[in-house]
């Protein structure tokens, strides 16, 4: 049986020092935050859970890692969200990206299933815990960090949001981006589109 404390010790030893180099602070061994102008960088590491474990046969302690950017000029849609010491949770981030395995040789037992690329699987006896944590570290450095830097540029982030599928949440984010960037024509456009979407939900 894999014990969470063993995983957390490896995360603190292998991953945490790298995160600190880039300004991250830890609330606990699974949630990290870095404060920047206009935004907060987030890294969350969480277990895949019982359901995925039962389907796959792999331990529920296996991990998924997500980076996100929370733009603090966009007010939350709900006031009922519980936060960790006033920091946003990863699913509150307006932009998010799952990190993917860098060394697929670790997972030779799993074939032809790309959906598993964003999950770090532990062997039932936990023999690959250290390899997994090193790979999460590499994924953060190689893909997570460049992504965070790229979309901390507000113009690039706004372009990405504008490229999303039309939806209630897209229009909500886009109108506040346009307002913050003083792009008033786009603000009017997205504000009207948001109002139309909101009426569909009885708002």
ZADO-1210 file (C-alpha; in nm, 4 decimals, padded with zeros to 6 digits):
<atoms>
<atom x="00.0000" y="00.0000" z="00.0000" code="UNK" pos="1"/>
<atom x="00.1286" y="00.3459" z="-00.0943" code="UNK" pos="2"/>
<atom x="00.1309" y="00.5890" z="00.1973" code="UNK" pos="3"/>
<atom x="00.0642" y="00.9554" z="00.1193" code="UNK" pos="4"/>
<atom x="00.3352" y="01.0686" z="00.3615" code="UNK" pos="5"/>
<atom x="00.5999" y="00.8895" z="00.1530" code="UNK" pos="6"/>
<atom x="00.4855" y="01.0745" z="-00.1586" code="UNK" pos="7"/>
<atom x="00.4759" y="01.4088" z="00.0219" code="UNK" pos="8"/>
<atom x="00.8313" y="01.3625" z="00.1505" code="UNK" pos="9"/>
<atom x="00.9557" y="01.3035" z="-00.2045" code="UNK" pos="10"/>
<atom x="00.7649" y="01.6083" z="-00.3310" code="UNK" pos="11"/>
<atom x="00.9188" y="01.8289" z="-00.0612" code="UNK" pos="12"/>
<atom x="01.2695" y="01.7007" z="-00.1337" code="UNK" pos="13"/>
<atom x="01.2614" y="01.6929" z="-00.5144" code="UNK" pos="14"/>
<atom x="00.9979" y="01.9381" z="-00.6378" code="UNK" pos="15"/>
<atom x="00.9653" y="02.2074" z="-00.3712" code="UNK" pos="16"/>
<atom x="01.3211" y="02.3496" z="-00.4058" code="UNK" pos="17"/>
<atom x="01.2702" y="02.4045" z="-00.7793" code="UNK" pos="18"/>
<atom x="00.9371" y="02.5763" z="-00.7211" code="UNK" pos="19"/>
<atom x="01.0921" y="02.8071" z="-00.4622" code="UNK" pos="20"/>
<atom x="01.3498" y="02.9162" z="-00.7204" code="UNK" pos="21"/>
<atom x="01.0625" y="03.0541" z="-00.9269" code="UNK" pos="22"/>
<atom x="00.8888" y="03.2324" z="-00.6432" code="UNK" pos="23"/>
<atom x="00.6409" y="02.9683" z="-00.5333" code="UNK" pos="24"/>
<atom x="00.5320" y="02.9314" z="-00.1741" code="UNK" pos="25"/>
<atom x="00.3635" y="02.6205" z="-00.0424" code="UNK" pos="26"/>
<atom x="00.0425" y="02.6041" z="00.1573" code="UNK" pos="27"/>
<atom x="00.0990" y="02.2299" z="00.1835" code="UNK" pos="28"/>
<atom x="00.2868" y="01.9703" z="-00.0203" code="UNK" pos="29"/>
<atom x="00.0144" y="01.9661" z="-00.2869" code="UNK" pos="30"/>
<atom x="-00.0661" y="02.3374" z="-00.3398" code="UNK" pos="31"/>
<atom x="00.1806" y="02.6046" z="-00.4482" code="UNK" pos="32"/>
<atom x="00.1343" y="02.9724" z="-00.5346" code="UNK" pos="33"/>
<atom x="00.3454" y="03.2527" z="-00.6790" code="UNK" pos="34"/>
<atom x="00.2294" y="03.6151" z="-00.6747" code="UNK" pos="35"/>
<atom x="00.2812" y="03.8237" z="-00.9887" code="UNK" pos="36"/>
<atom x="00.1522" y="04.1519" z="-01.1234" code="UNK" pos="37"/>
<atom x="-00.2186" y="04.1134" z="-01.2041" code="UNK" pos="38"/>
<atom x="-00.2153" y="03.7373" z="-01.1497" code="UNK" pos="39"/>
<atom x="-00.1312" y="03.4414" z="-00.9295" code="UNK" pos="40"/>
<atom x="00.0446" y="03.1296" z="-01.0551" code="UNK" pos="41"/>
<atom x="-00.0935" y="02.8053" z="-00.9175" code="UNK" pos="42"/>
<atom x="00.0396" y="02.4507" z="-00.9134" code="UNK" pos="43"/>
<atom x="-00.1838" y="02.1779" z="-00.7757" code="UNK" pos="44"/>
<atom x="-00.0988" y="01.8109" z="-00.7337" code="UNK" pos="45"/>
<atom x="-00.3843" y="01.5775" z="-00.6502" code="UNK" pos="46"/>
<atom x="-00.4718" y="01.2091" z="-00.6426" code="UNK" pos="47"/>
<atom x="-00.6685" y="01.0507" z="-00.9255" code="UNK" pos="48"/>
<atom x="-00.9082" y="00.9044" z="-00.6718" code="UNK" pos="49"/>
<atom x="-01.1002" y="00.5842" z="-00.6148" code="UNK" pos="50"/>
<atom x="-01.3131" y="00.5907" z="-00.9325" code="UNK" pos="51"/>
<atom x="-01.0201" y="00.6140" z="-01.1743" code="UNK" pos="52"/>
<atom x="-00.8313" y="00.3612" z="-00.9653" code="UNK" pos="53"/>
<atom x="-01.1134" y="00.1075" z="-00.9892" code="UNK" pos="54"/>
<atom x="-01.1319" y="00.1497" z="-01.3671" code="UNK" pos="55"/>
<atom x="-00.7587" y="00.1245" z="-01.4280" code="UNK" pos="56"/>
<atom x="-00.6346" y="-00.1018" z="-01.1523" code="UNK" pos="57"/>
<atom x="-00.3659" y="00.1496" z="-01.0606" code="UNK" pos="58"/>
<atom x="-00.3399" y="00.2983" z="-00.7095" code="UNK" pos="59"/>
<atom x="-00.5758" y="00.5821" z="-00.6184" code="UNK" pos="60"/>
<atom x="-00.2701" y="00.7689" z="-00.4848" code="UNK" pos="61"/>
<atom x="-00.1452" y="00.8197" z="-00.8418" code="UNK" pos="62"/>
<atom x="-00.1135" y="01.1856" z="-00.9296" code="UNK" pos="63"/>
<atom x="-00.2366" y="01.4524" z="-01.1659" code="UNK" pos="64"/>
<atom x="-00.0636" y="01.7927" z="-01.1778" code="UNK" pos="65"/>
<atom x="-00.2228" y="02.1147" z="-01.3023" code="UNK" pos="66"/>
<atom x="-00.0836" y="02.4644" z="-01.3485" code="UNK" pos="67"/>
<atom x="-00.3134" y="02.7617" z="-01.3676" code="UNK" pos="68"/>
<atom x="-00.3199" y="03.1393" z="-01.3744" code="UNK" pos="69"/>
<atom x="-00.5684" y="03.3343" z="-01.1674" code="UNK" pos="70"/>
<atom x="-00.6181" y="03.6909" z="-01.2935" code="UNK" pos="71"/>
<atom x="-00.7128" y="03.8964" z="-00.9908" code="UNK" pos="72"/>
<atom x="-00.8942" y="04.1672" z="-01.1871" code="UNK" pos="73"/>
<atom x="-01.1693" y="03.9178" z="-01.2747" code="UNK" pos="74"/>
<atom x="-01.4167" y="03.8876" z="-00.9861" code="UNK" pos="75"/>
<atom x="-01.5226" y="03.5339" z="-00.8905" code="UNK" pos="76"/>
<atom x="-01.8580" y="03.4176" z="-01.0188" code="UNK" pos="77"/>
<atom x="-01.9485" y="03.2820" z="-00.6768" code="UNK" pos="78"/>
<atom x="-01.8910" y="03.4098" z="-00.3243" code="UNK" pos="79"/>
<atom x="-01.9333" y="03.0625" z="-00.1789" code="UNK" pos="80"/>
<atom x="-01.5940" y="02.9248" z="-00.2823" code="UNK" pos="81"/>
<atom x="-01.3809" y="02.7916" z="00.0023" code="UNK" pos="82"/>
<atom x="-01.0182" y="02.8937" z="-00.0349" code="UNK" pos="83"/>
<atom x="-00.6911" y="02.7820" z="00.1156" code="UNK" pos="84"/>
<atom x="-00.5630" y="03.0815" z="00.3144" code="UNK" pos="85"/>
<atom x="-00.7278" y="03.3189" z="00.0652" code="UNK" pos="86"/>
<atom x="-00.5434" y="03.1706" z="-00.2334" code="UNK" pos="87"/>
<atom x="-00.7458" y="03.0503" z="-00.5338" code="UNK" pos="88"/>
<atom x="-00.7773" y="02.6804" z="-00.5977" code="UNK" pos="89"/>
<atom x="-00.6587" y="02.5503" z="-00.9330" code="UNK" pos="90"/>
<atom x="-01.0113" y="02.5080" z="-01.0707" code="UNK" pos="91"/>
<atom x="-01.0795" y="02.8783" z="-01.0071" code="UNK" pos="92"/>
<atom x="-00.7978" y="02.9760" z="-01.2430" code="UNK" pos="93"/>
<atom x="-00.9249" y="03.1359" z="-01.5618" code="UNK" pos="94"/>
<atom x="-00.6565" y="02.9522" z="-01.7590" code="UNK" pos="95"/>
<atom x="-00.5411" y="02.6000" z="-01.6726" code="UNK" pos="96"/>
<atom x="-00.3172" y="02.3331" z="-01.8203" code="UNK" pos="97"/>
<atom x="-00.2574" y="01.9751" z="-01.7119" code="UNK" pos="98"/>
<atom x="00.1048" y="01.8708" z="-01.7063" code="UNK" pos="99"/>
<atom x="00.1966" y="01.5527" z="-01.8934" code="UNK" pos="100"/>
<atom x="00.4447" y="01.2732" z="-01.8341" code="UNK" pos="101"/>
<atom x="00.7895" y="01.3443" z="-01.9757" code="UNK" pos="102"/>
<atom x="00.9388" y="00.9963" z="-01.9502" code="UNK" pos="103"/>
<atom x="00.6921" y="00.7494" z="-02.0947" code="UNK" pos="104"/>
<atom x="00.9330" y="00.4616" z="-02.0350" code="UNK" pos="105"/>
<atom x="00.8130" y="00.4671" z="-01.6752" code="UNK" pos="106"/>
<atom x="00.4768" y="00.3462" z="-01.8018" code="UNK" pos="107"/>
<atom x="00.5670" y="00.0621" z="-02.0365" code="UNK" pos="108"/>
<atom x="00.2826" y="-00.1416" z="-01.8885" code="UNK" pos="109"/>
<atom x="00.0287" y="00.1057" z="-02.0257" code="UNK" pos="110"/>
<atom x="-00.0093" y="00.1147" z="-02.4049" code="UNK" pos="111"/>
<atom x="-00.2216" y="00.2971" z="-02.6633" code="UNK" pos="112"/>
<atom x="-00.4051" y="00.5217" z="-02.4205" code="UNK" pos="113"/>
<atom x="-00.3155" y="00.8878" z="-02.4628" code="UNK" pos="114"/>
<atom x="-00.5684" y="00.9840" z="-02.1974" code="UNK" pos="115"/>
<atom x="-00.3204" y="00.8609" z="-01.9398" code="UNK" pos="116"/>
<atom x="-00.0454" y="01.1031" z="-02.0399" code="UNK" pos="117"/>
<atom x="-00.1571" y="01.3539" z="-01.7772" code="UNK" pos="118"/>
<atom x="-00.1561" y="01.1000" z="-01.4942" code="UNK" pos="119"/>
<atom x="00.1507" y="00.9817" z="-01.3088" code="UNK" pos="120"/>
<atom x="00.0861" y="00.6207" z="-01.2162" code="UNK" pos="121"/>
<atom x="00.2449" y="00.4556" z="-00.9162" code="UNK" pos="122"/>
<atom x="00.3289" y="00.0884" z="-00.9107" code="UNK" pos="123"/>
<atom x="00.1206" y="-00.0897" z="-00.6455" code="UNK" pos="124"/>
<atom x="00.4292" y="-00.1353" z="-00.4261" code="UNK" pos="125"/>
<atom x="00.5319" y="00.2298" z="-00.4653" code="UNK" pos="126"/>
<atom x="00.8694" y="00.1393" z="-00.6145" code="UNK" pos="127"/>
<atom x="00.8582" y="00.4256" z="-00.8668" code="UNK" pos="128"/>
<atom x="00.7554" y="00.7132" z="-00.6358" code="UNK" pos="129"/>
<atom x="01.0872" y="00.8943" z="-00.6746" code="UNK" pos="130"/>
<atom x="01.0870" y="00.8530" z="-01.0546" code="UNK" pos="131"/>
<atom x="00.7343" y="00.9934" z="-01.0696" code="UNK" pos="132"/>
<atom x="00.8163" y="01.3011" z="-00.8626" code="UNK" pos="133"/>
<atom x="01.1283" y="01.3720" z="-01.0694" code="UNK" pos="134"/>
<atom x="00.9140" y="01.3474" z="-01.3820" code="UNK" pos="135"/>
<atom x="00.6564" y="01.5904" z="-01.2419" code="UNK" pos="136"/>
<atom x="00.9423" y="01.8292" z="-01.1676" code="UNK" pos="137"/>
<atom x="01.0674" y="01.7983" z="-01.5253" code="UNK" pos="138"/>
<atom x="00.7172" y="01.8514" z="-01.6621" code="UNK" pos="139"/>
<atom x="00.6846" y="02.1710" z="-01.4623" code="UNK" pos="140"/>
<atom x="01.0214" y="02.3066" z="-01.5767" code="UNK" pos="141"/>
<atom x="00.9853" y="02.2025" z="-01.9422" code="UNK" pos="142"/>
<atom x="00.6203" y="02.2857" z="-02.0098" code="UNK" pos="143"/>
<atom x="00.4488" y="02.4316" z="-01.7042" code="UNK" pos="144"/>
<atom x="00.6842" y="02.7212" z="-01.6408" code="UNK" pos="145"/>
<atom x="00.7012" y="02.8394" z="-02.0058" code="UNK" pos="146"/>
<atom x="00.3198" y="02.8218" z="-02.0221" code="UNK" pos="147"/>
<atom x="00.2850" y="03.0297" z="-01.7046" code="UNK" pos="148"/>
<atom x="00.5274" y="03.2907" z="-01.8355" code="UNK" pos="149"/>
<atom x="00.3561" y="03.3066" z="-02.1735" code="UNK" pos="150"/>
<atom x="00.0076" y="03.3674" z="-02.0394" code="UNK" pos="151"/>
<atom x="00.1162" y="03.6108" z="-01.7720" code="UNK" pos="152"/>
<atom x="00.1310" y="03.8454" z="-02.0690" code="UNK" pos="153"/>
<atom x="-00.2238" y="03.9808" z="-02.0580" code="UNK" pos="154"/>
<atom x="-00.2531" y="04.0413" z="-02.4316" code="UNK" pos="155"/>
<atom x="-00.1576" y="03.6799" z="-02.5042" code="UNK" pos="156"/>
<atom x="-00.3929" y="03.5549" z="-02.2351" code="UNK" pos="157"/>
<atom x="-00.6778" y="03.7608" z="-02.3800" code="UNK" pos="158"/>
<atom x="-00.6091" y="03.6193" z="-02.7267" code="UNK" pos="159"/>
<atom x="-00.6235" y="03.2674" z="-02.5852" code="UNK" pos="160"/>
<atom x="-00.9535" y="03.3348" z="-02.4102" code="UNK" pos="161"/>
<atom x="-01.0987" y="03.4868" z="-02.7265" code="UNK" pos="162"/>
<atom x="-01.0039" y="03.1654" z="-02.9079" code="UNK" pos="163"/>
<atom x="-01.2043" y="02.9471" z="-02.6701" code="UNK" pos="164"/>
<atom x="-01.5421" y="02.8050" z="-02.7646" code="UNK" pos="165"/>
<atom x="-01.8231" y="03.0527" z="-02.7110" code="UNK" pos="166"/>
<atom x="-01.9732" y="03.0055" z="-02.3675" code="UNK" pos="167"/>
<atom x="-02.0983" y="03.1777" z="-02.0559" code="UNK" pos="168"/>
<atom x="-01.7574" y="03.1502" z="-01.8905" code="UNK" pos="169"/>
<atom x="-01.5650" y="03.2663" z="-02.1967" code="UNK" pos="170"/>
<atom x="-01.7727" y="03.5822" z="-02.2315" code="UNK" pos="171"/>
<atom x="-01.7444" y="03.6517" z="-01.8589" code="UNK" pos="172"/>
<atom x="-01.3649" y="03.6294" z="-01.8666" code="UNK" pos="173"/>
<atom x="-01.3351" y="03.8173" z="-02.1940" code="UNK" pos="174"/>
<atom x="-01.5412" y="04.1168" z="-02.0852" code="UNK" pos="175"/>
<atom x="-01.3240" y="04.1738" z="-01.7785" code="UNK" pos="176"/>
<atom x="-01.0054" y="04.1289" z="-01.9792" code="UNK" pos="177"/>
<atom x="-01.1267" y="04.3832" z="-02.2334" code="UNK" pos="178"/>
<atom x="-01.2212" y="04.6259" z="-01.9565" code="UNK" pos="179"/>
<atom x="-00.8856" y="04.5893" z="-01.7818" code="UNK" pos="180"/>
<atom x="-00.6984" y="04.6402" z="-02.1094" code="UNK" pos="181"/>
<atom x="-00.9150" y="04.9421" z="-02.2001" code="UNK" pos="182"/>
<atom x="-01.0417" y="04.7737" z="-02.5152" code="UNK" pos="183"/>
<atom x="-01.3871" y="04.9239" z="-02.4875" code="UNK" pos="184"/>
<atom x="-01.5306" y="04.8035" z="-02.8184" code="UNK" pos="185"/>
<atom x="-01.4523" y="04.4465" z="-02.7188" code="UNK" pos="186"/>
<atom x="-01.5831" y="04.5090" z="-02.3698" code="UNK" pos="187"/>
<atom x="-01.9214" y="04.6126" z="-02.5099" code="UNK" pos="188"/>
<atom x="-01.9204" y="04.3128" z="-02.7421" code="UNK" pos="189"/>
<atom x="-01.8443" y="04.0557" z="-02.4734" code="UNK" pos="190"/>
<atom x="-02.0639" y="04.2224" z="-02.2141" code="UNK" pos="191"/>
<atom x="-02.3640" y="04.1932" z="-02.4466" code="UNK" pos="192"/>
<atom x="-02.2796" y="03.8334" z="-02.5336" code="UNK" pos="193"/>
<atom x="-02.2473" y="03.7524" z="-02.1646" code="UNK" pos="194"/>
<atom x="-02.5864" y="03.9060" z="-02.0884" code="UNK" pos="195"/>
<atom x="-02.7466" y="03.6914" z="-02.3587" code="UNK" pos="196"/>
<atom x="-02.5862" y="03.3773" z="-02.2156" code="UNK" pos="197"/>
<atom x="-02.6824" y="03.4755" z="-01.8620" code="UNK" pos="198"/>
<atom x="-03.0512" y="03.4976" z="-01.9537" code="UNK" pos="199"/>
<atom x="-03.0369" y="03.1320" z="-02.0573" code="UNK" pos="200"/>
<atom x="-02.9543" y="03.0485" z="-01.6959" code="UNK" pos="201"/>
<atom x="-03.2261" y="03.2720" z="-01.5583" code="UNK" pos="202"/>
<atom x="-02.9896" y="03.5451" z="-01.4422" code="UNK" pos="203"/>
</atoms>
